[in-house]
Amino acid sequence: EAVLAFDFGLRRIGIAAGDTLTATAAPRPAAFTTRAGPDWQAIAREVDALKPRRLIVGAPYNADGTPGALAPAARRFADELERRFRLPVSMIDERWSSLEAGAALKARRAGGGRRRIRREDVDSAAAAVILERWLAGESGEHLK
């Protein structure tokens, strides 16, 4: 079944799509956030196009395991996803997902990729890392 994951941020929200059958995840175009909030139309386009059965949101934690500064905003975002799309939403620890994603993108670029790495590329790659963790069985249900 299709799954969408989100790496919540105050400027951008990384998005990745995955499948529980193949246990793979791939970055999608990031959605931008303005003072008015997330670009719900961009998010709705992804949900409508991919018809996911579940949504995953990265929960920001500090290195010591305490909730990060963005944790309340990410929780509100997850609640709004659930309300708008009437789909189950799970939260999973996203610690170091952006670092992991950035390193993977840099390695890919060093291997012959031509395009400059943009911040939104890192955000959506981080969402893919979050989704891969969920697909690998790192349940975040206790974070809900």
Secondary structure, 3 states (H helix, E strand, C coil): CEEEEEECCCCEEEEEEEECCCCEEEEEEEEEEECCEECHHHHHHHHHHHCCCEEEEEECECCCCCECCCHHHHHHHHHHHHHHHCCCEEEEECCCHHHHHHHHHHHHHHCCCCCCCCHHHHHHHHHHHHHHHHHCCCCCHHHC
